[in-house]
């Protein structure tokens, strides 16, 4: 399956008909391919990529996508800012978390 076919399949399964999300979907496909050392994504990766894209879309709908950090609390009287360091943060949403890497392990190829 080519990257274009994967992009179209993910868009079809998520019900996305317009093009603004194409770059985000392509980025997720490329990141997965880079991690797995693949030249073309196998069709079996579509559910993983679809869930990852859906998580990003949901995260952006919830936070607006414009926040720089995941801040959980701000205290002004001697300035204290607490950041989200839990398992779910901006970095694990947009990047590959340890759980994602574990799921991709069976698709990973060794470089020669």
DSSP file (Angstrom, degrees, kcal/mol; ACC not computed):
  #  RESIDUE AA STRUCTURE BP1 BP2  ACC     N-H-->O    O-->H-N    N-H-->O    O-->H-N    TCO  KAPPA ALPHA  PHI   PSI    X-CA   Y-CA   Z-CA
    1    1 A X              0   0    0      0, 0.0    40,-0.3     0, 0.0     2,-0.1   0.000 360.0 360.0 360.0 133.4    0.0    0.0    0.0
    2    2 A X     >  -     0   0    0     38,-0.2     4,-2.3     1,-0.1     5,-0.2  -0.353 360.0-109.1 -81.8 167.6    1.4    3.4   -0.9
    3    3 A X  H  > S+     0   0    0      1,-0.2     4,-2.6     2,-0.2     5,-0.1   0.885 120.8  52.6 -63.4 -37.6    1.4    6.4    1.4
    4    4 A X  H  > S+     0   0    0      2,-0.2     4,-2.5     1,-0.2    -1,-0.2   0.910 109.1  48.5 -64.5 -43.0   -1.3    8.1   -0.7
    5    5 A X  H  > S+     0   0    0      2,-0.2     4,-2.3     1,-0.2    -1,-0.2   0.897 112.2  49.4 -63.9 -39.5   -3.5    5.0   -0.5
    6    6 A X  H  X S+     0   0    0     -4,-2.3     4,-2.6     2,-0.2     5,-0.2   0.918 110.3  50.9 -64.5 -43.3   -3.0    4.9    3.3
    7    7 A X  H  X S+     0   0    0     -4,-2.6     4,-2.4     1,-0.2    -2,-0.2   0.931 112.3  46.3 -58.9 -47.4   -3.9    8.6    3.5
    8    8 A X  H  X S+     0   0    0     -4,-2.5     4,-2.4     1,-0.2    -1,-0.2   0.883 112.4  50.4 -63.7 -39.4   -7.1    8.0    1.5
    9    9 A X  H  X S+     0   0    0     -4,-2.3     4,-2.5     2,-0.2    -2,-0.2   0.910 111.4  47.6 -66.4 -42.9   -8.1    5.0    3.5
   10   10 A X  H  X S+     0   0    0     -4,-2.6     4,-1.9     2,-0.2    -2,-0.2   0.927 113.3  48.4 -64.3 -44.9   -7.6    6.8    6.9
   11   11 A X  H  X>S+     0   0    0     -4,-2.4     5,-2.7    -5,-0.2     4,-0.8   0.909 112.4  49.4 -61.1 -42.3   -9.6    9.8    5.6
   12   12 A X  H ><5S+     0   0    0     -4,-2.4     3,-0.6     1,-0.2    -2,-0.2   0.928 112.2  46.8 -63.2 -45.7  -12.4    7.5    4.4
   13   13 A X  H 3<5S+     0   0    0     -4,-2.5    -1,-0.2     1,-0.2    -2,-0.2   0.770 115.3  45.9 -70.9 -26.0  -12.6    5.6    7.6
   14   14 A X  H 3<5S-     0   0    0     -4,-1.9    -1,-0.2    -5,-0.2    -2,-0.2   0.524 112.1-119.3 -91.0  -6.7  -12.6    8.7    9.7
   15   15 A X  T <<5 +     0   0    0     -4,-0.8     2,-0.6    -3,-0.6    -3,-0.2   0.812  59.5 152.3  74.4  30.3  -15.2   10.4    7.5
   16   16 A X      < +     0   0    0     -5,-2.7    -1,-0.3    -6,-0.2    -2,-0.1  -0.846  14.6 168.5 -96.1 120.8  -12.9   13.3    6.5
   17   17 A X        +     0   0    0     -2,-0.6    -1,-0.1    -3,-0.1     2,-0.1   0.630  53.7  70.0-107.3 -16.8  -13.7   14.6    3.1
   18   18 A X  S    S-     0   0    0     -7,-0.1     3,-0.3     1,-0.1    -2,-0.0  -0.453  78.4-121.6 -99.8 175.9  -11.7   17.9    3.0
   19   19 A X  S >  S+     0   0    0      1,-0.2     3,-1.9    -2,-0.1     4,-0.4   0.529  81.8  94.2 -97.9  -7.7   -7.9   18.4    2.8
   20   20 A X  T 3  S+     0   0    0      1,-0.3     3,-0.3     2,-0.1     4,-0.3   0.788  90.0  49.2 -59.6 -26.3   -6.9   20.4    5.8
   21   21 A X  T 3> S+     0   0    0     -3,-0.3     4,-2.4     1,-0.2    -1,-0.3   0.475  84.3  94.0 -89.9  -2.4   -6.0   17.3    7.8
   22   22 A X  H <> S+     0   0    0     -3,-1.9     4,-2.7     1,-0.2     5,-0.2   0.891  83.5  50.4 -58.6 -42.4   -3.9   15.7    5.0
   23   23 A X  H  > S+     0   0    0     -4,-0.4     4,-2.3    -3,-0.3    -1,-0.2   0.917 111.4  47.9 -64.4 -43.2   -0.6   17.1    6.3
   24   24 A X  H  > S+     0   0    0     -4,-0.3     4,-2.1     2,-0.2    -1,-0.2   0.922 113.5  47.4 -62.8 -44.4   -1.2   15.8    9.8
   25   25 A X  H  X S+     0   0    0     -4,-2.4     4,-2.4     1,-0.2    -2,-0.2   0.915 112.1  50.1 -64.1 -42.9   -2.2   12.3    8.5
   26   26 A X  H  X S+     0   0    0     -4,-2.7     4,-2.7    -5,-0.2    -1,-0.2   0.879 108.7  53.1 -62.4 -38.4    0.9   12.2    6.3
   27   27 A X  H  X S+     0   0    0     -4,-2.3     4,-2.6     2,-0.2    -1,-0.2   0.907 109.7  47.6 -63.5 -42.1    3.1   13.2    9.2
   28   28 A X  H  X S+     0   0    0     -4,-2.1     4,-2.3     2,-0.2    -2,-0.2   0.924 112.5  49.2 -65.1 -43.9    1.7   10.3   11.3
   29   29 A X  H  X S+     0   0    0     -4,-2.4     4,-2.4     1,-0.2    -2,-0.2   0.931 113.5  46.8 -60.0 -46.1    2.2    7.9    8.4
   30   30 A X  H  X S+     0   0    0     -4,-2.7     4,-2.7     2,-0.2    -2,-0.2   0.895 110.9  51.5 -65.5 -40.4    5.8    9.1    7.9
   31   31 A X  H  X S+     0   0    0     -4,-2.6     4,-2.4     2,-0.2    -1,-0.2   0.910 111.9  46.9 -63.4 -41.7    6.6    8.9   11.6
   32   32 A X  H  X S+     0   0    0     -4,-2.3     4,-2.4     2,-0.2    -2,-0.2   0.915 113.0  49.1 -65.1 -43.2    5.3    5.4   11.8
   33   33 A X  H  X>S+     0   0    0     -4,-2.4     5,-2.3    -5,-0.2     4,-0.8   0.896 111.6  49.6 -64.4 -39.7    7.2    4.4    8.7
   34   34 A X  H ><5S+     0   0    0     -4,-2.7     3,-0.6     3,-0.2    -2,-0.2   0.927 112.2  47.1 -64.4 -44.6   10.4    6.0   10.1
   35   35 A X  H 3<5S+     0   0    0     -4,-2.4    -2,-0.2     1,-0.2    -1,-0.2   0.900 117.8  42.0 -63.5 -40.3   10.1    4.2   13.4
   36   36 A X  H 3<5S-     0   0    0     -4,-2.4    73,-2.1    -5,-0.2    -1,-0.2   0.493 106.9-125.8 -86.3  -3.5    9.4    0.9   11.7
   37   37 A X  T <<5 +     0   0    0     -4,-0.8     2,-0.3    -3,-0.6    -3,-0.2   0.920  58.5 149.6  58.0  46.2   12.1    1.4    9.0
   38   38 A X      < -     0   0    0     -5,-2.3    -1,-0.2    -6,-0.1     3,-0.1  -0.773  46.5-158.2-108.6 152.8    9.6    0.8    6.3
   39   39 A X  S    S+     0   0    0      1,-0.3     2,-0.4    -2,-0.3    -1,-0.1   0.716  88.0  23.2 -97.0 -28.0    9.4    2.2    2.7
   40   40 A X  S    S-     0   0    0    -38,-0.1     2,-0.4    -7,-0.1    -1,-0.3  -0.997  86.7-116.4-135.3 139.9    5.7    1.6    2.3
   41   41 A X        -     0   0    0     -2,-0.4     2,-0.1   -40,-0.3   -35,-0.1  -0.607  29.1-128.4 -78.1 130.8    3.1    1.2    5.0
   42   42 A X    >   -     0   0    0     -2,-0.4     3,-1.9     1,-0.1     4,-0.3  -0.441  21.1-116.0 -72.4 153.2    1.4   -2.2    5.2
   43   43 A X  G >  S+     0   0    0      1,-0.3     3,-1.5     2,-0.2     4,-0.3   0.770 111.5  70.1 -60.1 -26.6   -2.4   -2.2    5.2
   44   44 A X  G 3  S+     0   0    0      1,-0.3     4,-0.4     2,-0.1     3,-0.3   0.675  89.7  62.9 -67.3 -16.5   -2.4   -3.8    8.7
   45   45 A X  G <> S+     0   0    0     -3,-1.9     4,-2.5     1,-0.2    -1,-0.3   0.569  77.4  90.7 -83.0  -9.3   -1.0   -0.4   10.1
   46   46 A X  H <> S+     0   0    0     -3,-1.5     4,-2.9    -4,-0.3     5,-0.2   0.895  83.4  50.7 -57.8 -45.0   -4.2    1.5    9.0
   47   47 A X  H  > S+     0   0    0     -3,-0.3     4,-2.4    -4,-0.3    -1,-0.2   0.915 112.4  47.6 -61.5 -39.9   -6.1    0.9   12.3
   48   48 A X  H  > S+     0   0    0     -4,-0.4     4,-2.2     2,-0.2    -2,-0.2   0.943 114.9  45.0 -63.3 -47.5   -3.1    2.1   14.4
   49   49 A X  H  X S+     0   0    0     -4,-2.5     4,-2.5     1,-0.2     5,-0.2   0.899 112.6  52.2 -64.3 -41.1   -2.6    5.2   12.2
   50   50 A X  H  X S+     0   0    0     -4,-2.9     4,-2.4    -5,-0.2    -1,-0.2   0.920 111.1  46.5 -61.7 -45.0   -6.4    5.9   12.2
   51   51 A X  H  X S+     0   0    0     -4,-2.4     4,-2.1    -5,-0.2    -1,-0.2   0.876 112.4  50.8 -65.6 -37.0   -6.6    5.8   16.0
   52   52 A X  H  X S+     0   0    0     -4,-2.2     4,-1.8     2,-0.2    -2,-0.2   0.922 112.1  46.2 -66.4 -44.1   -3.5    8.0   16.3
   53   53 A X  H  X S+     0   0    0     -4,-2.5     4,-2.6     1,-0.2    -2,-0.2   0.903 111.8  52.0 -64.4 -42.0   -5.0   10.6   13.9
   54   54 A X  H  X S+     0   0    0     -4,-2.4     4,-2.6     1,-0.2    -1,-0.2   0.885 107.9  52.2 -62.4 -39.1   -8.3   10.4   15.8
   55   55 A X  H  X S+     0   0    0     -4,-2.1     4,-2.4     2,-0.2    -1,-0.2   0.891 110.7  47.7 -64.2 -39.5   -6.5   11.0   19.1
   56   56 A X  H  X S+     0   0    0     -4,-1.8     4,-2.6     2,-0.2    -2,-0.2   0.921 112.1  49.0 -66.6 -44.1   -4.7   14.1   17.6
   57   57 A X  H  X S+     0   0    0     -4,-2.6     4,-2.0     1,-0.2    -2,-0.2   0.920 113.6  46.7 -62.2 -44.2   -8.0   15.5   16.2
   58   58 A X  H  X S+     0   0    0     -4,-2.6     4,-1.9     2,-0.2    -1,-0.2   0.905 111.9  50.8 -64.6 -41.6   -9.8   14.9   19.6
   59   59 A X  H  X S+     0   0    0     -4,-2.4     4,-2.8     1,-0.2     6,-0.4   0.916 111.6  47.4 -62.2 -44.0   -6.9   16.6   21.5
   60   60 A X  H  X S+     0   0    0     -4,-2.6     4,-1.9     1,-0.2    -1,-0.2   0.850 110.5  52.3 -67.7 -33.5   -6.9   19.6   19.2
   61   61 A X  H  < S+     0   0    0     -4,-2.0    -1,-0.2    -5,-0.2    -2,-0.2   0.867 114.8  43.1 -67.8 -34.8  -10.7   19.9   19.6
   62   62 A X  H  < S+     0   0    0     -4,-1.9    -2,-0.2    -5,-0.2    -1,-0.2   0.903 128.3  25.6 -77.5 -43.0  -10.4   19.8   23.4
   63   63 A X  H  < S-     0   0    0     -4,-2.8     3,-0.5    -5,-0.2     4,-0.2   0.570 101.9-117.3-100.4 -10.7   -7.4   22.2   23.7
   64   64 A X     <  -     0   0    0     -4,-1.9    -4,-0.2    -5,-0.3    -3,-0.1   0.317  42.3-105.0  88.4  -9.3   -7.7   24.2   20.6
   65   65 A X  S    S+     0   0    0     -6,-0.4    -1,-0.2     1,-0.1    -5,-0.1   0.446 105.6  91.7  72.3  -1.7   -4.4   23.0   19.4
   66   66 A X        +     0   0    0     -3,-0.5     2,-0.2    -6,-0.2    -2,-0.1   0.493  51.6 112.1-105.6  -4.1   -2.7   26.3   20.2
   67   67 A X        -     0   0    0     -4,-0.2     3,-0.1     1,-0.1    -4,-0.0  -0.476  52.7-156.3 -72.3 140.5   -1.5   25.6   23.7
   68   68 A X  S    S+     0   0    0     -2,-0.2     2,-0.3     1,-0.2    -1,-0.1   0.876  74.5  17.6 -83.7 -40.1    2.2   25.4   24.0
   69   69 A X  S    S-     0   0    0     21,-0.0     2,-1.1    20,-0.0    -1,-0.2  -0.883  79.0-111.1-128.5 159.7    2.4   23.3   27.2
   70   70 A X        -     0   0    0     -2,-0.3    14,-3.7    14,-0.2     2,-0.5  -0.796  43.5-173.5 -89.2  95.9    0.0   21.1   29.0
   71   71 A X  E     -A   83   0A   0     -2,-1.1    12,-0.3    12,-0.3     3,-0.1  -0.805  18.0-179.3 -96.0 128.6   -0.5   23.2   32.1
   72   72 A X  E     +     0   0A   0     10,-2.8     2,-0.3    -2,-0.5    11,-0.2   0.758  69.1   1.6 -97.1 -29.6   -2.6   21.7   34.9
   73   73 A X  E     -A   82   0A   0      9,-1.5     9,-2.9     2,-0.0     2,-0.4  -0.988  52.9-160.1-157.6 150.8   -2.5   24.6   37.4
   74   74 A X  E     -A   81   0A   0     -2,-0.3     2,-0.5     7,-0.2     7,-0.2  -0.999   7.0-170.2-131.3 128.3   -1.2   28.1   37.7
   75   75 A X  E   > -A   80   0A   0      5,-3.4     5,-2.7    -2,-0.4     3,-0.1  -0.983   1.6-171.2-118.8 126.7   -0.7   29.9   41.1
   76   76 A X  T > 5 +     0   0    0     -2,-0.5     2,-2.0     3,-0.2     3,-1.2   0.784  63.9  84.7 -92.3 -28.3    0.1   33.6   40.9
   77   77 A X  T 3 5S-     0   0    0      1,-0.3    -1,-0.2     3,-0.1     0, 0.0  -0.367 123.2  -5.2 -75.2  62.1    1.0   34.5   44.5
   78   78 A X  T 3 5S-     0   0    0     -2,-2.0    -1,-0.3    -3,-0.1    -2,-0.1   0.343 115.9 -98.4 122.1  20.8    4.7   33.5   44.3
   79   79 A X  T < 5 +     0   0    0     -3,-1.2     2,-0.4     1,-0.2    -3,-0.2   0.901  53.5 171.8  43.4 104.4    4.3   32.1   40.8
   80   80 A X  E   < -A   75   0A   0     -5,-2.7    -5,-3.4     2,-0.0     2,-0.5  -0.979   7.9-175.2-138.1 123.6    3.9   28.4   40.6
   81   81 A X  E     -A   74   0A   0     -2,-0.4     2,-0.5    -7,-0.2    -7,-0.2  -0.984   8.1-159.6-121.6 128.3    3.1   26.6   37.3
   82   82 A X  E     -A   73   0A   0     -9,-2.9   -10,-2.8    -2,-0.5    -9,-1.5  -0.929   9.4-154.9-110.2 127.8    2.4   22.8   37.3
   83   83 A X  E     -A   71   0A   0     -2,-0.5     2,-0.7   -12,-0.3   -12,-0.3  -0.696  26.5-103.2-101.5 153.2    2.7   21.0   34.0
   84   84 A X        +     0   0    0    -14,-3.7   -14,-0.2    -2,-0.3     6,-0.2  -0.636  45.0 162.8 -74.4 113.3    1.0   17.7   32.9
   85   85 A X        +     0   0    0     -2,-0.7    -1,-0.2     4,-0.1     4,-0.1   0.141  35.3 119.2-116.7  17.0    3.6   15.0   33.2
   86   86 A X  S    S-     0   0    0      2,-0.3    -2,-0.0     1,-0.1    -3,-0.0  -0.011  86.7 -85.2 -71.3-176.0    1.2   12.1   33.2
   87   87 A X  S    S+     0   0    0      1,-0.2     2,-0.7     5,-0.0    -1,-0.1   0.807 119.0  59.2 -62.4 -31.8    1.1    9.4   30.6
   88   88 A X  S    S+     0   0    0      4,-0.1    -2,-0.3     3,-0.0     2,-0.3  -0.888  71.7 135.9-106.5 110.3   -1.0   11.5   28.3
   89   89 A X     >  -     0   0    0     -2,-0.7     4,-1.8    -4,-0.1     5,-0.2  -0.839  69.4 -88.5-139.8 176.9    0.6   14.8   27.4
   90   90 A X  H  > S+     0   0    0     -2,-0.3     4,-2.4     1,-0.2     5,-0.3   0.878 124.6  53.7 -57.8 -39.3    1.1   16.8   24.2
   91   91 A X  H  > S+     0   0    0      1,-0.2     4,-2.1     2,-0.2    -1,-0.2   0.889 110.0  45.4 -66.0 -40.0    4.3   15.0   23.4
   92   92 A X  H  4 S+     0   0    0      2,-0.2     5,-0.4     1,-0.2    -1,-0.2   0.761 112.5  52.8 -76.7 -23.1    2.7   11.5   23.6
   93   93 A X  H  < S+     0   0    0     -4,-1.8    -2,-0.2     1,-0.1    -1,-0.2   0.953 120.8  29.7 -72.6 -50.5   -0.3   12.7   21.6
   94   94 A X  H  < S+     0   0    0     -4,-2.4    -2,-0.2    -5,-0.2    -3,-0.2   0.769 126.4  42.2 -82.6 -26.6    1.7   14.1   18.7
   95   95 A X  S  < S-     0   0    0     -4,-2.1     2,-0.6    -5,-0.3   -67,-0.0  -0.225 101.4 -77.6-103.4-164.9    4.7   11.7   19.0
   96   96 A X        -     0   0    0     -2,-0.1    -3,-0.1   -65,-0.1    -2,-0.1  -0.892  44.1-154.6-101.9 119.3    5.0    8.0   19.6
   97   97 A X     >  -     0   0    0     -2,-0.6     4,-2.5    -5,-0.4     5,-0.2  -0.270  34.5-100.0 -80.2 173.5    4.5    7.0   23.2
   98   98 A X  H  > S+     0   0    0      1,-0.2     4,-2.1     2,-0.2     5,-0.1   0.874 126.6  53.4 -62.3 -36.9    6.0    3.8   24.7
   99   99 A X  H  > S+     0   0    0      2,-0.2     4,-1.8     1,-0.2    -1,-0.2   0.898 109.1  48.7 -64.7 -40.4    2.6    2.2   24.3
  100  100 A X  H  > S+     0   0    0      2,-0.2     4,-1.9     1,-0.2    -2,-0.2   0.920 110.6  50.5 -63.9 -44.5    2.6    3.1   20.6
  101  101 A X  H  X S+     0   0    0     -4,-2.5     4,-0.7     1,-0.2    -2,-0.2   0.871 108.4  52.6 -62.8 -37.0    6.1    1.8   20.1
  102  102 A X  H >< S+     0   0    0     -4,-2.1     3,-0.6     1,-0.2     4,-0.3   0.900 109.7  48.7 -64.4 -40.5    5.1   -1.5   21.8
  103  103 A X  H 3< S+     0   0    0     -4,-1.8     3,-0.4     1,-0.2    -2,-0.2   0.827 112.9  48.3 -68.2 -31.2    2.2   -1.8   19.4
  104  104 A X  H >X S+     0   0    0     -4,-1.9     3,-1.9     1,-0.2     4,-0.8   0.559  84.3  95.4 -84.8  -8.2    4.4   -1.1   16.4
  105  105 A X  G X< S+     0   0    0     -4,-0.7     3,-0.8    -3,-0.6    -1,-0.2   0.831  78.9  55.7 -55.8 -37.1    7.1   -3.6   17.4
  106  106 A X  G 34 S+     0   0    0     -3,-0.4    -1,-0.3    -4,-0.3    -2,-0.1   0.685 109.6  47.4 -72.5 -15.4    5.8   -6.4   15.3
  107  107 A X  G <4 S+     0   0    0     -3,-1.9    -1,-0.2    -4,-0.1    -2,-0.2   0.528  88.1 113.3 -96.4  -8.3    6.0   -4.2   12.2
  108  108 A X    <<  -     0   0    0     -3,-0.8     2,-0.3    -4,-0.8   -71,-0.2  -0.399  48.8-161.9 -74.1 138.5    9.5   -3.0   12.9
  109  109 A X        -     0   0    0    -73,-2.1     2,-0.3    -2,-0.1    -2,-0.1  -0.883  19.0-117.1-116.8 149.3   12.3   -4.0   10.6
  110  110 A X        -     0   0    0     -2,-0.3     2,-0.2     1,-0.1   -74,-0.0  -0.619  28.0-122.5 -83.6 144.2   16.1   -3.9   11.2
  111  111 A X              0   0    0     -2,-0.3    -1,-0.1     1,-0.1   -74,-0.0  -0.576 360.0 360.0 -82.9 149.8   18.2   -1.6    9.1
  112  112 A X              0   0    0     -2,-0.2    -1,-0.1     0, 0.0    -2,-0.0   0.358 360.0 360.0-117.7 360.0   21.1   -3.2    7.2
